[in-house]
């Protein structure tokens, strides 16, 4: 596999039972589906070892906001999304294989800002509550409910008409 930022070959590194691919040129990391979850929390020793290993490499200055292709699915453009509701770290995720590319320093940021999965879930719940109570969302929800009520009324009328036609 090649680095999506530099085009150099990625190096396979084994940490515990997991093999990941890293770029020694830009200090980026490619995680297969669900692998990042083994490195993203402060208490996970593999993450600390990986960060220490990557610190050996001097990352080159890159334009990290450009879209990249997945190192595994070469013809698939990765999606850019935030790792959590805090909107601190933006990651690249492949819609094909669900692999994740982290640029230099992003794993360290993730580990510093998100200590546990339960903390992330609590943040998501809080964000959902805030969104649900936002005036614009409430306005659209009211409009939606009114339209659904009208459609239900229309559906009942049409059902009566159809059932009466069957009687004759």
Phi, psi and omega in degrees: 000151180247150177295128180289345180266320186246341183083358178284160179291138176279148179256133179278130180233134180257124177236110186066235180262004186250136174254128177235168179247135179233157174256118178283348178275320184241000180063028175276163184226138172246124177250132171290172182310130177070358181289324181303327181299343179271356186232349194273349181256149185304326185279351183277112187296327180301323179296319179294319178297317180297315179299317179297318179297316181292336180293346177290337185259136178273109180293138177277156180285121182231157173274094187282353182270358179280150180288143181232159175270151179294134177296331182273315180254079193310329183263009181253125178280132181283147177277146174258130178207160177279146182287334181207172178298344179289345179055043180262316184241123177260129183244169176249127182232136181277125177287347180274302186253356181066019174289157182234133175254127174246131175281169182309131176086346184290323178297318178299317178298316179300314182294328180285328187261344185226102187282322183216163177297322180295326176295318178296318180296321177297319177297318179297317178298317179297316179297318179299317178298317180297318180294315181299332182262001179293137183306320180295319179294317178298320179298312180292326177295319178296315178299317179298313180299319179296317179295320179295322178297317178297319179295322178295319177298314179298320179298318179296318179297313181297322178296321178294317180298314181295318181293327178290325179295327180287338179288334183264000000 
